[in-house]
Amino acid sequence: MNGYVQFETPDGEPITVNIDRINFVRRFRGGNIACAINFEKGNYIVVKGSLEAVTRALQEG
């Protein structure tokens, strides 16, 4: 598939994610304002958005 999706960190910095490398997405602590995207080997990044919004963006590619 080799698609990329652009998100923002909670601080407002843009970040681009390769969707082929994602293992799972989970809600990050602190409510429903941020999600943690987990990559291979346990590395993860935190992006702004609810769990539903982030997974929808990843599905649409």
C-alpha positions in Angstrom: 0.0 0.0 0.0 2.8 2.4 0.9 0.6 5.3 2.0 1.3 8.2 4.2 -1.0 10.2 6.4 -0.2 13.6 8.0 -1.2 14.3 11.6 -0.3 16.8 14.3 1.4 16.2 17.6 -0.4 17.6 20.7 2.0 20.5 20.5 0.9 21.3 17.0 3.9 20.0 15.1 3.1 18.3 11.8 4.1 14.6 11.5 3.8 12.2 8.6 3.0 8.5 9.3 3.7 5.5 7.0 0.5 3.4 7.5 2.3 0.2 6.4 4.4 0.3 9.6 1.6 0.7 12.1 0.8 -2.2 14.4 -2.1 -0.7 16.4 -3.6 2.6 17.6 -4.7 3.2 21.2 -6.1 6.1 23.3 -3.3 8.0 25.0 -3.7 9.0 28.7 -5.5 12.2 29.4 -8.9 11.5 27.7 -9.9 11.5 24.1 -7.8 14.3 22.8 -4.7 12.2 21.7 -3.8 8.7 20.4 -0.7 6.7 20.5 0.3 5.0 17.2 2.5 2.0 17.8 5.1 0.9 15.2 7.4 -2.1 15.0 9.6 -2.8 18.0 7.3 -1.0 20.4 8.1 2.5 19.2 5.2 4.9 19.3 4.2 8.5 18.6 1.4 10.6 20.1 -0.9 12.4 17.7 -3.7 14.8 18.2 -7.3 13.5 17.7 -9.8 11.0 19.0 -9.3 7.3 18.5 -12.2 7.3 16.0 -10.8 10.2 14.0 -7.2 8.8 13.8 -8.3 5.3 12.8 -10.7 6.8 10.1 -7.8 8.9 8.7 -5.6 5.8 8.6 -8.2 3.7 6.8 -8.8 6.4 4.2 -5.0 6.6 3.6 
